[in-house]
């Protein structure tokens, strides 16, 4: 019986040694992975910042960069729930552009009753 107990103790000791070795390998691998991830994160952040600065310089050099327009409704002291509505044009009733003259086979004189360009659809 003591021989059997000795074999069981040897197996248990070997299993504990293997588990300890596996645990150390996992810890080492996790530490290496974390270090590499941190390095890649720093490199990526630096690259993104560099590309953003390069794009901003290119837009400015090409003349695409426009100054921010003032909000025409800011002086009214009212805030809008929809940010798209905050930049609503102040002059909706500007005269429309003159339509191109009709040409060709189906040309006909313009009838004033057919002209809806000056119709105030919102009023």
Residue frames as qw, qx, qy, qz and C-alpha x, y, z in Angstrom:
[[0.000, 0.885, 0.465, 0.000, 0.00, 0.00, 0.00],
 [0.313, -0.776, 0.102, 0.538, 2.85, 2.42, 0.74],
 [0.406, -0.054, 0.603, 0.684, 4.17, 1.78, -2.79],
 [0.143, 0.666, 0.646, 0.343, 0.81, 2.84, -4.22],
 [0.213, -0.915, -0.235, 0.248, 0.77, 5.94, -1.99],
 [0.428, -0.498, 0.332, 0.677, 4.29, 6.88, -3.17],
 [0.316, 0.274, 0.658, 0.626, 3.18, 6.64, -6.82],
 [0.017, -0.840, -0.525, -0.137, 0.16, 8.86, -6.12],
 [0.340, -0.822, -0.021, 0.457, 2.36, 11.43, -4.35],
 [0.422, -0.221, 0.495, 0.727, 4.79, 11.46, -7.30],
 [0.199, 0.536, 0.662, 0.486, 1.92, 11.95, -9.76],
 [0.165, -0.910, -0.371, 0.087, 0.47, 14.78, -7.64],
 [0.408, -0.656, 0.176, 0.610, 3.88, 16.47, -7.36],
 [0.371, 0.061, 0.603, 0.704, 4.40, 16.20, -11.14],
 [0.069, 0.733, 0.609, 0.295, 0.93, 17.62, -11.79],
 [0.272, -0.893, -0.178, 0.312, 1.61, 20.56, -9.42],
 [0.431, -0.422, 0.375, 0.704, 4.97, 21.22, -11.13],
 [0.278, 0.335, 0.664, 0.609, 3.34, 21.17, -14.59],
 [0.063, -0.860, -0.501, -0.076, 0.54, 23.48, -13.42],
 [0.362, -0.778, 0.026, 0.512, 3.12, 25.89, -11.97],
 [0.403, -0.146, 0.534, 0.729, 5.08, 25.85, -15.25],
 [0.152, 0.586, 0.661, 0.442, 1.90, 26.51, -17.27],
 [0.198, -0.901, -0.343, 0.178, 0.94, 29.37, -14.93],
 [0.387, -0.601, 0.224, 0.663, 4.37, 31.01, -15.33],
 [0.325, 0.131, 0.638, 0.686, 4.17, 30.68, -19.13],
 [0.025, 0.767, 0.600, 0.225, 0.69, 32.26, -19.15],
 [0.289, -0.865, -0.145, 0.383, 1.84, 35.15, -16.96],
 [0.401, -0.365, 0.417, 0.729, 4.88, 35.75, -19.17],
 [0.240, 0.371, 0.696, 0.567, 2.77, 35.62, -22.32],
 [0.078, -0.867, -0.491, -0.015, 0.18, 38.03, -20.89],
 [0.340, -0.755, 0.049, 0.558, 2.88, 40.49, -19.83],
 [0.351, -0.129, 0.562, 0.738, 4.48, 40.38, -23.31],
 [0.134, 0.589, 0.695, 0.391, 1.09, 40.81, -24.98],
 [0.174, -0.899, -0.340, 0.214, 0.22, 43.78, -22.77],
 [0.362, -0.583, 0.249, 0.683, 3.58, 45.43, -23.46],
 [0.281, 0.114, 0.666, 0.681, 3.18, 44.94, -27.23],
 [0.022, 0.752, 0.634, 0.177, -0.41, 46.24, -27.11],
 [0.251, -0.851, -0.143, 0.438, 0.71, 49.36, -25.23],
 [0.354, -0.355, 0.449, 0.739, 3.49, 49.94, -27.76],
 [0.193, 0.365, 0.725, 0.551, 1.12, 49.54, -30.71],
 [0.082, -0.849, -0.515, 0.081, -1.41, 51.85, -29.07],
 [0.278, -0.736, 0.082, 0.612, 1.22, 54.57, -28.64],
 [0.298, -0.117, 0.617, 0.719, 2.41, 54.14, -32.24],
 [0.114, 0.575, 0.737, 0.338, -1.16, 54.25, -33.58],
 [0.139, -0.881, -0.347, 0.289, -2.05, 57.36, -31.57],
 [0.288, -0.579, 0.288, 0.706, 1.09, 59.11, -32.83],
 [0.247, 0.123, 0.727, 0.628, 0.30, 58.11, -36.43],
 [0.036, 0.744, 0.656, 0.119, -3.32, 59.29, -36.18],
 [0.196, -0.852, -0.132, 0.468, -2.23, 62.61, -34.72],
 [0.309, -0.366, 0.483, 0.733, 0.41, 63.06, -37.41],
 [0.189, 0.348, 0.763, 0.510, -2.07, 62.28, -40.19],
 [0.043, -0.844, -0.524, 0.104, -4.67, 64.66, -38.71],
 [0.232, -0.753, 0.096, 0.609, -2.12, 67.46, -38.56],
 [0.290, -0.122, 0.653, 0.689, -0.99, 66.70, -42.11],
 [0.127, 0.587, 0.741, 0.299, -4.60, 66.77, -43.37],
 [0.116, -0.886, -0.315, 0.321, -5.24, 70.07, -41.58],
 [0.263, -0.565, 0.340, 0.705, -2.12, 71.58, -43.16],
 [0.248, 0.151, 0.758, 0.584, -3.18, 70.30, -46.59],
 [0.055, 0.767, 0.636, 0.065, -6.70, 71.77, -46.23],
 [0.183, -0.853, -0.080, 0.483, -5.30, 75.11, -45.12],
 [0.298, -0.381, 0.522, 0.702, -2.71, 75.18, -47.90],
 [0.192, 0.305, 0.790, 0.497, -5.32, 74.27, -50.53],
 [0.200, -0.105, -0.046, -0.973, -7.72, 76.97, -49.36],
 [0.471, -0.357, -0.743, -0.313, -10.44, 74.54, -48.25],
 [0.339, -0.365, -0.643, 0.581, -10.33, 75.67, -44.66],
 [0.103, -0.651, -0.311, -0.685, -13.12, 78.17, -44.10],
 [0.033, -0.172, 0.552, -0.815, -13.66, 80.27, -41.02],
 [0.027, -0.423, -0.878, 0.223, -16.63, 79.33, -38.89],
 [0.115, -0.507, -0.385, -0.762, -19.80, 81.22, -39.89],
 [0.155, -0.048, 0.549, -0.820, -21.55, 83.14, -37.14],
 [0.019, 0.447, 0.894, -0.023, -24.95, 81.82, -36.17],
 [0.076, -0.394, -0.266, -0.876, -27.57, 84.30, -37.42],
 [0.576, -0.603, -0.430, -0.346, -29.93, 83.34, -34.60],
 [0.587, -0.134, -0.524, 0.603, -27.39, 83.79, -31.79],
 [0.029, 0.178, -0.165, 0.970, -28.40, 87.41, -31.25],
 [0.547, -0.410, -0.389, -0.617, -32.02, 86.36, -30.64],
 [0.256, -0.395, 0.676, -0.566, -31.08, 84.59, -27.44],
 [0.887, -0.006, 0.157, -0.435, -33.02, 81.44, -28.33],
 [0.205, -0.376, 0.892, 0.147, -31.61, 77.95, -28.43],
 [0.748, 0.199, -0.337, -0.536, -32.90, 75.42, -30.91],
 [0.832, -0.237, 0.477, -0.156, -33.43, 71.76, -30.10],
 [0.874, 0.341, 0.264, 0.221, -32.34, 70.68, -33.56],
 [0.416, -0.562, 0.262, 0.665, -28.80, 71.88, -34.36],
 [0.374, 0.262, 0.620, 0.638, -29.58, 71.85, -38.10],
 [0.008, 0.846, 0.496, 0.195, -32.35, 74.37, -37.54],
 [0.402, -0.745, -0.067, 0.528, -29.96, 76.74, -35.77],
 [0.279, -0.319, 0.442, 0.790, -28.36, 77.61, -39.09],
 [0.391, 0.667, 0.632, 0.055, -31.62, 78.29, -40.92],
 [0.331, 0.269, 0.238, 0.873, -31.15, 81.02, -43.53],
 [0.002, -0.459, -0.426, 0.780, -32.45, 84.39, -42.44],
 [0.367, 0.443, -0.157, -0.803, -33.76, 85.44, -45.86],
 [0.497, 0.178, 0.848, 0.050, -36.02, 82.73, -47.25],
 [0.458, 0.753, 0.438, -0.177, -37.83, 85.08, -49.61],
 [0.196, -0.527, 0.445, 0.697, -34.92, 86.03, -51.83],
 [0.658, 0.544, -0.104, -0.511, -35.85, 86.40, -55.48],
 [0.879, 0.002, 0.457, 0.132, -35.30, 83.15, -57.39],
 [0.268, -0.359, 0.595, 0.667, -32.84, 82.76, -60.19],
 [0.587, 0.474, -0.134, -0.642, -34.20, 83.35, -63.66],
 [0.825, 0.070, 0.559, 0.038, -34.91, 80.03, -65.41],
 [0.253, -0.247, 0.644, 0.678, -33.09, 79.30, -68.63],
 [0.530, 0.370, -0.141, -0.750, -35.05, 80.17, -71.76],
 [0.768, 0.147, 0.615, -0.098, -36.91, 77.26, -73.25],
 [0.224, 0.540, -0.577, -0.571, -35.65, 76.14, -76.60],
 [0.137, -0.074, 0.969, 0.189, -36.45, 73.46, -79.05],
 [0.202, -0.261, -0.793, -0.513, -39.52, 71.77, -80.39],
 [0.359, -0.613, -0.703, 0.042, -41.66, 72.06, -77.27],
 [0.213, -0.089, -0.227, 0.946, -40.87, 75.68, -76.53],
 [0.115, -0.747, -0.581, -0.301, -43.86, 77.75, -75.58],
 [0.008, 0.617, -0.176, 0.767, -44.23, 81.15, -74.04],
 [0.224, -0.095, -0.776, 0.582, -44.16, 81.26, -70.26],
 [0.371, -0.645, -0.490, -0.455, -47.60, 81.55, -68.75],
 [0.090, -0.507, 0.449, -0.731, -47.70, 83.66, -65.56],
 [0.814, -0.334, 0.057, -0.472, -50.15, 81.18, -64.03],
 [0.950, 0.065, -0.274, 0.133, -47.54, 78.40, -64.32],
 [0.375, 0.524, -0.461, 0.610, -44.88, 80.39, -62.49],
 [0.725, -0.631, -0.263, -0.076, -44.72, 79.22, -58.88],
 [0.647, 0.213, -0.351, 0.642, -41.17, 80.44, -58.19],
 [0.015, -0.391, 0.270, -0.880, -42.40, 83.40, -56.11],
 [0.693, -0.474, -0.387, -0.383, -45.03, 81.41, -54.20],
 [0.157, -0.499, 0.652, -0.548, -44.55, 81.48, -50.43],
 [0.682, -0.111, -0.697, -0.190, -45.15, 77.82, -49.61],
 [0.402, -0.120, -0.717, 0.557, -44.44, 78.30, -45.91],
 [0.126, -0.064, 0.208, -0.968, -46.84, 81.22, -45.39]]
